[in-house]
Protein backbone atom coordinates (compact mmCIF):
# COMPACT_ATOMS: atom_id res chain seq x y z
CA UNK A 1 0.00 0.00 0.00
CA UNK A 2 1.38 3.43 -0.94
CA UNK A 3 1.81 6.39 1.35
CA UNK A 4 -1.13 8.77 1.82
CA UNK A 5 0.13 12.39 2.07
CA UNK A 6 -1.18 14.52 4.92
CA UNK A 7 -1.70 17.64 2.82
CA UNK A 8 -3.92 18.42 -0.14
CA UNK A 9 -1.48 20.95 -1.61
CA UNK A 10 2.31 21.22 -1.89
CA UNK A 11 4.18 24.36 -2.90
CA UNK A 12 7.33 23.84 -4.95
CA UNK A 13 10.25 26.24 -5.29
CA UNK A 14 12.35 26.43 -8.43
CA UNK A 15 14.74 28.69 -10.27
CA UNK A 16 13.31 30.79 -13.09
CA UNK A 17 15.07 29.32 -16.13
CA UNK A 18 13.31 27.32 -18.82
CA UNK A 19 15.33 24.23 -17.88
CA UNK A 20 14.50 24.56 -14.17
CA UNK A 21 10.79 24.86 -14.96
CA UNK A 22 10.89 21.85 -17.30
CA UNK A 23 12.55 19.81 -14.56
CA UNK A 24 10.01 20.91 -11.96
CA UNK A 25 7.08 20.16 -14.25
CA UNK A 26 8.49 16.70 -14.91
CA UNK A 27 8.61 16.02 -11.16
CA UNK A 28 5.01 17.19 -10.75
CA UNK A 29 3.92 14.95 -13.63
CA UNK A 30 5.47 11.94 -11.91
CA UNK A 31 3.93 12.84 -8.55
CA UNK A 32 0.49 13.11 -10.15
CA UNK A 33 0.68 9.47 -11.24
CA UNK A 34 0.88 8.52 -7.55
CA UNK A 35 -1.17 11.34 -6.00
CA UNK A 36 -3.71 12.57 -8.58
CA UNK A 37 -5.82 14.29 -5.91
CA UNK A 38 -2.96 16.54 -4.70
CA UNK A 39 -2.62 20.15 -5.89
CA UNK A 40 0.85 21.52 -6.77
CA UNK A 41 1.87 25.17 -7.01
CA UNK A 42 5.18 26.44 -8.43
CA UNK A 43 6.95 29.50 -7.03
CA UNK A 44 9.87 30.86 -9.09
CA UNK A 45 12.85 32.20 -7.13
CA UNK A 46 15.99 33.92 -8.43
CA UNK A 47 19.27 32.81 -6.82
CA UNK A 48 22.60 34.60 -6.44
CA UNK A 49 24.02 32.50 -9.26
CA UNK A 50 21.19 33.65 -11.52
CA UNK A 51 21.68 37.33 -10.69
CA UNK A 52 25.44 37.53 -11.26
CA UNK A 53 26.12 36.36 -14.81
CA UNK A 54 29.52 38.00 -15.30
CA UNK A 55 31.73 36.70 -12.49
CA UNK A 56 33.16 33.18 -12.90
CA UNK A 57 31.44 30.78 -10.51
CA UNK A 58 34.66 30.00 -8.66
CA UNK A 59 35.29 33.69 -7.97
CA UNK A 60 31.94 34.32 -6.29
CA UNK A 61 33.05 32.10 -3.42
CA UNK A 62 29.68 30.73 -2.28
CA UNK A 63 28.97 26.99 -2.43
CA UNK A 64 25.21 27.66 -2.33
CA UNK A 65 25.10 29.86 -5.43
CA UNK A 66 22.02 28.20 -6.88
CA UNK A 67 20.37 27.00 -3.67
CA UNK A 68 20.65 29.56 -0.85
CA UNK A 69 17.62 31.73 -1.69
CA UNK A 70 15.50 28.62 -2.24
CA UNK A 71 16.59 27.23 1.12
CA UNK A 72 15.66 30.48 2.84
CA UNK A 73 12.10 30.06 1.57
CA UNK A 74 12.13 26.42 2.69
CA UNK A 75 13.17 27.48 6.17
CA UNK A 76 10.41 30.11 6.23
CA UNK A 77 7.97 27.36 5.16
CA UNK A 78 6.68 29.41 2.24
CA UNK A 79 7.50 26.39 0.05
CA UNK A 80 7.48 22.66 0.81
CA UNK A 81 10.27 21.39 -1.41
CA UNK A 82 12.67 22.43 -4.18
CA UNK A 83 13.61 20.67 -7.41
CA UNK A 84 17.36 20.96 -8.09
CA UNK A 85 19.87 19.78 -10.61
CA UNK A 86 21.68 17.70 -8.01
CA UNK A 87 25.10 18.87 -9.17
CA UNK A 88 24.16 22.36 -7.91
CA UNK A 89 23.50 21.14 -4.36
CA UNK A 90 26.61 21.31 -2.13
CA UNK A 91 27.60 18.28 -0.08
CA UNK A 92 29.32 20.30 2.64
CA UNK A 93 27.08 23.34 3.23
CA UNK A 94 23.51 22.02 3.31
CA UNK A 95 21.69 23.95 6.07
CA UNK A 96 21.13 21.97 9.29
CA UNK A 97 17.41 21.37 8.78
CA UNK A 98 17.61 20.58 5.05
CA UNK A 99 17.84 17.19 3.38
CA UNK A 100 17.67 15.64 -0.08
CA UNK A 101 14.33 13.87 0.17
CA UNK A 102 14.46 12.07 -3.17
CA UNK A 103 16.72 11.45 -6.18
CA UNK A 104 15.06 10.63 -9.47
CA UNK A 105 16.36 8.39 -12.24
CA UNK A 106 19.56 9.86 -13.55
CA UNK A 107 19.85 11.11 -17.11
CA UNK A 108 23.12 10.94 -19.07
CA UNK A 109 25.79 12.39 -16.72
CA UNK A 110 28.36 13.11 -19.44
CA UNK A 111 29.46 16.47 -20.84
CA UNK A 112 28.64 17.66 -24.34
CA UNK A 113 30.47 19.85 -26.84
CA UNK A 114 28.30 22.38 -28.66
CA UNK A 115 30.10 24.05 -31.55
CA UNK A 116 28.99 27.45 -32.87
CA UNK A 117 26.70 27.19 -35.89
CA UNK A 118 29.06 29.29 -38.02
CA UNK A 119 31.81 26.65 -37.73
CA UNK A 120 32.09 23.44 -39.73
CA UNK A 121 34.01 21.36 -37.18
CA UNK A 122 32.19 18.60 -35.31
CA UNK A 123 34.54 17.84 -32.39
CA UNK A 124 37.17 19.38 -30.12
CA UNK A 125 39.85 17.43 -31.99
CA UNK A 126 38.94 19.21 -35.22
CA UNK A 127 39.09 22.73 -33.79
CA UNK A 128 42.30 24.65 -34.62
CA UNK A 129 44.73 25.86 -31.98
CA UNK A 130 43.53 28.94 -30.13
CA UNK A 131 39.83 28.17 -30.57
CA UNK A 132 37.82 29.58 -27.66
CA UNK A 133 35.81 27.12 -25.56
CA UNK A 134 33.15 28.56 -23.26
CA UNK A 135 32.75 27.04 -19.81
CA UNK A 136 32.55 28.41 -16.27
CA UNK A 137 33.48 25.06 -14.69
CA UNK A 138 36.93 24.66 -13.13
CA UNK A 139 36.35 20.90 -13.32
CA UNK A 140 35.93 20.97 -17.08
CA UNK A 141 38.75 23.46 -17.69
CA UNK A 142 41.34 21.54 -15.66
CA UNK A 143 40.53 18.20 -17.33
CA UNK A 144 40.19 19.62 -20.85
CA UNK A 145 43.59 21.31 -20.57
CA UNK A 146 45.11 17.85 -20.09
CA UNK A 147 43.56 16.56 -23.33
CA UNK A 148 43.34 19.75 -25.40
CA UNK A 149 46.12 22.11 -24.28
CA UNK A 150 46.04 23.92 -27.64
CA UNK A 151 42.54 25.31 -27.01
CA UNK A 152 41.64 28.47 -25.07
CA UNK A 153 39.08 28.42 -22.27
CA UNK A 154 36.87 31.39 -21.49
CA UNK A 155 34.15 31.97 -18.89
CA UNK A 156 30.56 31.76 -20.13
CA UNK A 157 27.64 32.25 -17.75
CA UNK A 158 23.86 32.18 -17.89
CA UNK A 159 21.08 29.67 -18.35
CA UNK A 160 21.10 27.35 -21.35
CA UNK A 161 19.24 29.81 -23.58
CA UNK A 162 21.60 32.65 -22.67
CA UNK A 163 24.71 30.55 -23.26
CA UNK A 164 23.40 29.36 -26.62
CA UNK A 165 22.90 32.98 -27.67
CA UNK A 166 26.38 33.97 -26.46
CA UNK A 167 27.95 31.05 -28.32
CA UNK A 168 26.44 32.16 -31.61
CA UNK A 169 27.18 35.86 -31.13
CA UNK A 170 30.33 36.07 -33.26
CA UNK A 171 31.42 39.30 -31.56
CA UNK A 172 31.90 37.44 -28.26
CA UNK A 173 34.42 35.11 -29.88
CA UNK A 174 33.27 31.68 -28.70
CA UNK A 175 33.91 28.73 -31.02
CA UNK A 176 32.30 26.09 -28.82
CA UNK A 177 30.96 25.57 -25.32
CA UNK A 178 30.72 22.67 -22.89
CA UNK A 179 27.50 21.80 -21.07
CA UNK A 180 25.80 18.81 -19.47
CA UNK A 181 24.19 16.36 -21.89
CA UNK A 182 21.22 16.01 -19.51
CA UNK A 183 20.28 19.68 -19.84
CA UNK A 184 20.16 19.45 -23.62
CA UNK A 185 18.10 16.27 -23.39
CA UNK A 186 15.52 17.90 -21.13
CA UNK A 187 15.31 20.95 -23.39
CA UNK A 188 15.00 18.63 -26.42
CA UNK A 189 18.09 20.24 -27.92
CA UNK A 190 20.12 17.09 -28.55
CA UNK A 191 20.35 18.03 -32.24
CA UNK A 192 22.61 20.91 -31.15
CA UNK A 193 25.18 18.57 -29.57
CA UNK A 194 28.30 18.20 -31.72
CA UNK A 195 30.15 15.67 -29.55
CA UNK A 196 29.67 13.80 -26.29
CA UNK A 197 32.80 13.63 -24.13
CA UNK A 198 33.37 10.17 -22.69
CA UNK A 199 34.34 9.89 -18.99
CA UNK A 200 37.75 8.46 -19.87
CA UNK A 201 38.56 11.97 -21.13
CA UNK A 202 36.54 14.13 -18.72
CA UNK A 203 34.96 12.74 -15.56
CA UNK A 204 31.63 14.32 -14.72
CA UNK A 205 30.43 16.46 -11.81
CA UNK A 206 29.07 14.95 -8.61
CA UNK A 207 25.36 14.28 -9.16
CA UNK A 208 25.38 15.51 -12.77
CA UNK A 209 22.35 14.33 -14.71
CA UNK A 210 20.27 13.62 -11.59
CA UNK A 211 17.40 15.64 -10.15
CA UNK A 212 17.40 15.98 -6.38
CA UNK A 213 14.49 17.24 -4.30
CA UNK A 214 15.39 19.23 -1.20
CA UNK A 215 13.02 19.64 1.72
CA UNK A 216 13.07 20.21 5.47
CA UNK A 217 14.53 17.30 7.42
CA UNK A 218 11.73 17.47 10.00
CA UNK A 219 9.00 17.45 7.34
CA UNK A 220 8.53 13.69 7.42
CA UNK A 221 5.27 13.89 5.47
CA UNK A 222 6.98 15.48 2.47
CA UNK A 223 9.91 13.05 2.61
CA UNK A 224 7.52 10.09 2.67
CA UNK A 225 5.46 11.57 -0.14
CA UNK A 226 8.55 12.16 -2.30
CA UNK A 227 10.01 8.71 -1.66
CA UNK A 228 7.94 7.19 -4.48
CA UNK A 229 10.20 9.09 -6.89
CA UNK A 230 13.44 7.54 -5.66
CA UNK A 231 15.40 5.61 -8.28
CA UNK A 232 17.52 3.23 -6.24
CA UNK A 233 20.54 2.78 -8.55
CA UNK A 234 20.78 6.54 -9.17
CA UNK A 235 20.42 7.35 -5.47
CA UNK A 236 23.11 4.85 -4.46
CA UNK A 237 25.58 6.23 -7.00
CA UNK A 238 24.86 9.81 -5.94
CA UNK A 239 25.30 8.97 -2.24
CA UNK A 240 28.80 7.65 -3.00
CA UNK A 241 29.62 10.70 -5.12
CA UNK A 242 28.35 13.18 -2.54
CA UNK A 243 30.27 11.40 0.23
CA UNK A 244 33.42 11.73 -1.87
CA UNK A 245 32.80 15.45 -2.41
CA UNK A 246 31.99 16.03 1.26
CA UNK A 247 35.27 14.45 2.40
CA UNK A 248 37.26 16.35 -0.25
CA UNK A 249 35.38 19.52 0.77
CA UNK A 250 35.05 20.54 -2.85
CA UNK A 251 33.12 23.47 -4.25
CA UNK A 252 32.99 25.58 -7.40
CA UNK A 253 36.66 26.54 -7.04
CA UNK A 254 37.92 22.96 -6.60
CA UNK A 255 38.28 20.90 -9.81
CA UNK A 256 37.03 17.47 -8.79
CA UNK A 257 35.04 14.89 -10.71
CA UNK A 258 33.79 11.32 -10.58
CA UNK A 259 32.44 8.37 -12.47
CA UNK A 260 30.32 5.68 -10.79
CA UNK A 261 29.03 2.29 -11.86
CA UNK A 262 26.51 0.20 -9.92
CA UNK A 263 25.11 -3.11 -11.15
CA UNK A 264 22.72 -3.88 -8.31
CA UNK A 265 25.44 -5.44 -6.18
CA UNK A 266 28.90 -3.94 -6.71
CA UNK A 267 29.79 -0.26 -6.75
CA UNK A 268 32.82 1.32 -8.40
CA UNK A 269 33.66 5.00 -8.02
CA UNK A 270 36.46 6.75 -9.92
CA UNK A 271 37.53 10.15 -8.67
CA UNK A 272 39.96 12.89 -9.60
CA UNK A 273 41.16 16.10 -7.95
CA UNK A 274 43.16 18.60 -9.99
CA UNK A 275 44.77 21.97 -9.55
CA UNK A 276 43.31 24.86 -11.54
CA UNK A 277 45.36 24.41 -14.71
CA UNK A 278 45.33 20.61 -14.66
CA UNK A 279 49.10 20.37 -14.32
CA UNK A 280 48.80 18.43 -11.04
CA UNK A 281 46.22 15.84 -10.17
CA UNK A 282 45.50 12.68 -8.20
CA UNK A 283 43.17 10.06 -9.61
CA UNK A 284 42.12 6.60 -8.45
CA UNK A 285 39.12 4.37 -7.85
CA UNK A 286 37.43 2.41 -5.08
CA UNK A 287 35.25 -0.66 -5.38
CA UNK A 288 32.93 -2.52 -3.06
CA UNK A 289 32.06 -5.86 -4.72
CA UNK A 290 28.94 -6.37 -2.60
CA UNK A 291 27.15 -3.45 -0.95
CA UNK A 292 24.78 -5.79 0.86
CA UNK A 293 27.48 -7.11 3.20
CA UNK A 294 27.61 -5.25 6.50
CA UNK A 295 30.88 -3.41 7.04
CA UNK A 296 30.93 -4.00 10.81
CA UNK A 297 33.54 -6.59 9.82
CA UNK A 298 35.86 -5.24 7.09
CA UNK A 299 35.54 -7.00 3.76
CA UNK A 300 38.83 -8.45 2.50
CA UNK A 301 40.85 -5.83 0.61
CA UNK A 302 38.10 -3.19 0.76
CA UNK A 303 40.26 -0.89 2.85
CA UNK A 304 43.44 -1.93 1.08
CA UNK A 305 45.21 0.13 -1.54
CA UNK A 306 45.28 -1.40 -5.01
CA UNK A 307 48.99 -0.57 -5.25
CA UNK A 308 50.21 -2.05 -1.97
CA UNK A 309 49.08 -3.96 1.08
CA UNK A 310 48.92 -1.00 3.45
CA UNK A 311 45.60 -0.06 4.97
CA UNK A 312 43.88 2.67 3.03
CA UNK A 313 43.18 4.63 6.18
CA UNK A 314 44.53 4.36 9.71
CA UNK A 315 42.39 2.16 11.94
CA UNK A 316 41.26 5.08 14.05
CA UNK A 317 40.07 7.04 11.00
CA UNK A 318 38.18 4.03 9.64
CA UNK A 319 36.49 3.58 12.99
CA UNK A 320 35.61 7.28 13.04
CA UNK A 321 34.06 7.00 9.59
CA UNK A 322 32.06 3.96 10.67
CA UNK A 323 30.94 5.69 13.86
CA UNK A 324 29.74 8.70 11.89
CA UNK A 325 27.89 6.47 9.47
CA UNK A 326 26.10 4.70 12.34
CA UNK A 327 24.04 7.80 13.07
CA UNK A 328 20.96 7.32 15.18
CA UNK A 329 17.80 9.28 14.87
CA UNK A 330 17.79 12.35 17.03
CA UNK A 331 14.63 11.63 18.98
CA UNK A 332 15.57 10.57 22.52
CA UNK A 333 12.55 8.26 22.79
CA UNK A 334 13.62 6.19 19.79
CA UNK A 335 14.66 2.62 20.51
CA UNK A 336 18.41 2.48 19.76
CA UNK A 337 18.09 -1.12 18.59
CA UNK A 338 15.43 -0.29 16.00
CA UNK A 339 17.16 -0.23 12.59
CA UNK A 340 13.93 -0.21 10.59
CA UNK A 341 13.91 3.58 10.22
CA UNK A 342 12.51 3.52 6.70
CA UNK A 343 9.25 1.68 7.33
CA UNK A 344 6.37 3.73 5.95
CA UNK A 345 3.56 4.31 8.40
CA UNK A 346 0.27 5.04 6.69
CA UNK A 347 -1.45 8.16 8.02
CA UNK A 348 -5.17 8.81 7.90
CA UNK A 349 -6.80 9.96 4.69
CA UNK A 350 -5.50 13.32 3.40
CA UNK A 351 -6.57 16.36 5.35
CA UNK A 352 -5.79 20.01 4.81
CA UNK A 353 -3.07 21.02 7.28
CA UNK A 354 -0.24 23.54 7.36
CA UNK A 355 3.46 22.72 7.38
CA UNK A 356 3.71 23.82 11.00
CA UNK A 357 1.14 21.23 12.05
CA UNK A 358 3.21 18.23 11.00
CA UNK A 359 3.74 15.87 13.91
CA UNK A 360 7.11 15.58 15.63
CA UNK A 361 8.06 12.30 14.01
CA UNK A 362 11.68 11.22 14.68
CA UNK A 363 14.09 12.37 11.96
CA UNK A 364 15.03 9.85 9.30
CA UNK A 365 18.63 8.76 8.85
CA UNK A 366 20.50 10.26 5.94
CA UNK A 367 23.57 9.38 3.92
CA UNK A 368 25.61 12.30 2.54
CA UNK A 369 22.48 14.40 3.26
CA UNK A 370 20.27 12.04 1.22
CA UNK A 371 17.25 10.21 2.66
CA UNK A 372 16.84 6.82 1.00
CA UNK A 373 13.42 5.80 2.27
CA UNK A 374 12.73 2.08 1.65
CA UNK A 375 16.29 1.42 0.42
CA UNK A 376 18.43 -1.06 2.36
CA UNK A 377 20.41 0.88 4.94
CA UNK A 378 23.46 -1.38 4.72
CA UNK A 379 23.68 -0.64 1.00
CA UNK A 380 23.40 3.11 1.60
CA UNK A 381 25.95 3.02 4.41
CA UNK A 382 28.44 1.10 2.29
CA UNK A 383 27.93 3.42 -0.69
CA UNK A 384 28.67 6.41 1.53
CA UNK A 385 31.71 4.67 2.97
CA UNK A 386 33.00 3.81 -0.52
CA UNK A 387 32.95 7.47 -1.58
CA UNK A 388 34.47 8.63 1.70
CA UNK A 389 37.34 6.18 1.48
CA UNK A 390 38.14 7.12 -2.10
CA UNK A 391 38.50 10.72 -0.92
CA UNK A 392 40.78 9.62 1.92
CA UNK A 393 42.82 7.63 -0.58
CA UNK A 394 43.30 10.69 -2.79
CA UNK A 395 44.29 12.71 0.27
CA UNK A 396 47.04 10.21 0.97
CA UNK A 397 48.16 10.47 -2.66
CA UNK A 398 48.70 14.22 -2.40
CA UNK A 399 45.28 15.86 -2.68
CA UNK A 400 45.99 17.89 0.47
CA UNK A 401 48.81 19.79 -1.20
CA UNK A 402 46.70 20.43 -4.30
CA UNK A 403 43.88 21.80 -2.16
CA UNK A 404 46.34 24.01 -0.30
CA UNK A 405 47.66 25.34 -3.61
CA UNK A 406 44.13 26.18 -4.77
CA UNK A 407 43.16 27.85 -1.50
CA UNK A 408 46.29 30.02 -1.58
CA UNK A 409 45.54 31.32 -5.06
CA UNK A 410 42.99 33.86 -6.15
CA UNK A 411 40.86 31.93 -8.61
CA UNK A 412 41.12 33.76 -11.92
CA UNK A 413 39.22 32.18 -14.77
CA UNK A 414 39.47 34.25 -17.99
CA UNK A 415 36.44 36.47 -18.57
N, C-alpha and C positions, 0 to 999 in steps of 0.2 A: 504494500500500500504506500502511495506517495505522500509526501509531506503536505499538510494543509496550512498555507500561510495565515498569519494572524490579521493581516491588514488587507483592505480592499483596494488600496492604491499605494504605489511606490514611486518616489520621485528620483530621477536619475540625473546625475551631473555629467557633463561632457565638455570637452573643448569645442570651439566653434567651427573648426575646419570641416570641409566636405568629407574627408576621410574619417574624422572622429564621429561625425553624425552617421555615416554609413555603418561604422562599427557598432555604434550604440543601437541603431535600428535593427541590426542583425541579432543582437543580444535580446532585444525585446521580442523579435519574431520567434526566437527559440523559446523564450519564457512563455509566450502565449500558447505554445503547443502543450505545455504542462499546466498552465494556469489561465485558461481562457476567460475566466470571470474577473481577473485582476485588471485594474486600470494602471497605465504607466504614463508618467509625464516627464518630458525632457527639459532640463534647464541648462542653457549654454553659458559657459564660464570661460573668460579669457585668463590665461596664465602668464607668468612673467616671461616664459620662453616664447609665448605668442606675441607679446608686446615689443620685445627687443629683437629685431630681425637683422641687426647690423653686427653686433658683437659675436665673435665665435663662442660657441657653447662653453668651451673650456675656460674662457676668460671671464665668464659671468660669475663662476665660482659658487654656484648653488646646485646641490644634487637634486633638489626638488623643483627644477625649472618648469616642468610641465604637470606638476601635481599639487604644489603647495596651496594655491588658491582653491582648488577643488577640495582639498582636505580640510581647509578652514570651514567651508560650507558643510562638510560632513560632521565636523565637530559641533557646529552650531545646530545641527539636525534640520537644516533647511533642505537637505537631500538625503536619500537613504543609501545610495551606492553610486560608484563612479566606474565607467568603462574606460580602461586604459589600454594603450599598446604597452604590453608588459615591460618591454625594454626601457620605457620611460620611468618606470617605478623603481626608485633606489632600494637596494637591499640593506643599506646601513642607516638610513635616516627616516624610516617610516615612523610617523608619530606614535606615541605609546598606545593609544587606543584604536589604532588602525590595523587592518589585516587584509590580506588578499583572500577574499571569500570564495573565489572560484577561478579556475583557469580553463578556458575553452580549448577545443581541438586546435592544435597549432597549424598555421599555414606554412608555406615554404619559408624557412628561416634565412635563406641565402641572400646575398647582395646582388644587385643588378647594375649593369652599365647602361646608361641611356645616352646615346650620342646625338648631338644637335642635328636637326633635320637638314641643315645646309651642308653637312659633311657626308661623304660617301662611305667612310670606314664603318665596319660592323663590330669591331672589338678593340680592346685596349692595345693589343699587340700590333694592330694596323695603324694606330695613331702615330704621327711623326713626333720626334723629340721636341719638347717644349710645349706640347699640347696641354691645355689647361683643363684640369679635372675638378669639378665642383663637389665639395663635400665639407661638412662642418664636423665630421667625426674624427677624433684623434685615433681611434681604433682603426678606421679604414686607411687613414693617411699613413700611419706607421707601417702597416702591413703591405700596402700598395707600393711604398717606397722600396721595400725589399725586392719586389717582383718587377716593378716598372720605375726604376730610378731616373729614367730619361724624361718622365712626364712631370708636369708642374701641378701642384695642388693648391686650390684656392677656396676660401670659405664661401659657402652658399647657404643661405638661411631662408626659412619660410615654409609654409605648408606645401603639399605636393603641387598644387596649382601654381603657386608663386614661383617655386623652383623651376617648374616646366617653362614658365614664361621667361625667367631669367636665362635659362639655358639657351633659349632660341632668340634672345635679344643679342644680336651680333656685337653691339657696342660694348656689352659687358665682357666679352672675350672668352666665354666658356665653350669648350669643344665637346665636353661630355660631363655627366654627373653620375654619382653613385647613390643609390637608394635601396631600400628594402624591397625585395620581390613581393612580399606580402601586401605592401601598400598598393602596388600597381595592380595586383590581383583583385583587391577589394574595390578599387576604383574602375576596374574593367579596362585597364590601360596596358595590358600585357603586350599589345601590338607595338607599343613604344619601346619595349625592352630590346636592346641591341645584343646583349650578352649577359649570361648568368655566371657569376663568379663562384667556382666550386670551393668548398671549405679547405681543400688542400692548398689553395692559394691565399684565401682570406677567411679566417674563422669569423663566425658571426657574433653579434652582440648577445649578451645574456637576455634570454626571454624573447628574442626577436622572432616575429611571426605569430606570437601568442597574444591573445586578449586576456587581460587579468581584470577582475572586478574587485575594487576596493570598497570596504565598508567598515563600520565601527566594530571593534572586537567584541563589545558587549551586546551587540544587536544580534542575538542568537537566531531570532526569527528570520532576519534577512540572510544570514549565513546558511541556514537550513533551506530556505527557499532557493537560493542560488546554487546549492550543491548539485541540483539535477543537471547543471550545465558542465560540471567537471568532466574533463577528458583525461582518464587516468594516465595513459602513457605520456601525454603532454605535461601534465602536472608533475609527474615524477621527474622528468627531464629538467623542468624549470626549477624544481626544488634544489636539485643538484647544482644547477648553474648559479642560482641565487646564493646558495651556501658558499660556493667558490668566490663569488663577487664580494660577499659580506666579509669573508676572511681576508681577502686581498685589500678590502676597503677601497674599492675602485669607484670612480665617478666619471664625469664627463672629461676630466683632464687626464685620466689614467688610461692609456691604450691597453685594454685587456679584451680577450675574446675567448669563445668556447666552441666546441662541437660535442653534441651528446648523441648516443645511440642506446635505445632500450628496446629489447625484444620480448618483454613480458616476464623476463627472469633476470637477465644480466644487464648491467648498466656500464657504459664506457663514457668517460668524459675527458676530452682533450682541452687543454687550456694554454693560453699564452699571455705573457705580460711583456710589453715593450717599452722602451723609452720613446720620446716624442718623434724622433726622426727614424726610428726603426733600426738604428745601428747596434743596439744592444737588446737582447731579449732572452727570456727563459721560456721553454715550451716542453710540456710532457703530458702524460695521460694517467688516468687512474681507472681501474676496473673492479667492479664487484660482480663475480660470476653468478651470484644468486642472492638477490635482495631479500628473499623471504627468510633467510637464516638469521636468527638473532645474533647481534654482535656483542652480547654479554660475554661470549667467549670468542676471541679473535679468530677469524677464518684464516687458514694457512695462506701466507704470503700477501694478505690484503694490506697489511701495514708495512710491507717490505718493498724497498726500492727495486725497480726492474733492472737497475744497473749493478747493485751489490746486495749483500745480505744484511745490511744495517737496517734497523728499524726506521721507518719513515719519520716517525715523530718520537720524541722521548716518552717514556711510559707515563710520566706525570701529565704531559700535554694530552696524550690520548685519553687518559682517564678524565681530564678536565672536559674534553670534547664530549665524551660519553655522558658525563654528569650533566652538562648543559643540555644535551639532547633528551635526557630523561626528565624533561620538565613536567611538573604536575600542575593541574588546574589550580587556579588561585583561590578558589573558594575553600575556606577552612573546614567546612562541613563535609567536603568530598572525601569519600573513602579512598585512602592512598593506594589500596590494592586493586581498585577498579580501573582496569585498562580499557574498558569498552566506552571510551569517551565519544565515539562517533555514532552511537546508536541513535536513530531518529525517534523522537517521541512525538506522537501525533497529538496536536492540540485540538481544541474544539473546532467546530465549523468557523469559517472566516467571520470576523467581526471588525467593525471600524474602530481602530484605536490609534493613538498617536505614538510616535517613536519613544516618547518619555514614559509610556505606560508598559513597555516591554518588561516582563518579569526578570528578576535577578538570577537568571540561570547561570551556573558556573561557566567560566570561559572555556572555550575549546582549545585543545593543544594546537600549536602551529609549528611548521617546519620552514625555516628561512622566511618567516612571516606569511606563510601560506597555510590555510586551513584545508585539509584534505578529507572532508567528511565522507565517511563510508569507504575510505581507502585504507588498506592494511597499514597499521602504524609502524610495524617493523620495516616494511618496504620504504615508507617515508623517512623513517629515522636513518636507514642505511643509505638512502639517496642523499640526504643532507650530509651525512658523514663522508660519503664519497667525494662530494664537492669540496668540503672543508679540508680533507686530507690532501687533495690535489693542490689546493692553495698553499698548505703548509709545505708540501714538497717543493713547489716553486720558490717559496721563501728560502728554503735551504739551498736552492740552486743559485741564489743571487738576486731574487726579486726585491729583497729589502734595499739593496744598493740602488737598484733602478728606481724604486719608489722615492728614495731620498733625493736622487738626481732630479726627478720630476718636481718634487715639492720645493726644491731650492731654486728652480727656474721660474721665470714669469712666462706662462704659456703664451706663445705668440704665433698663432696660426695666421697665414697671410690673408688679408682682407681685400 
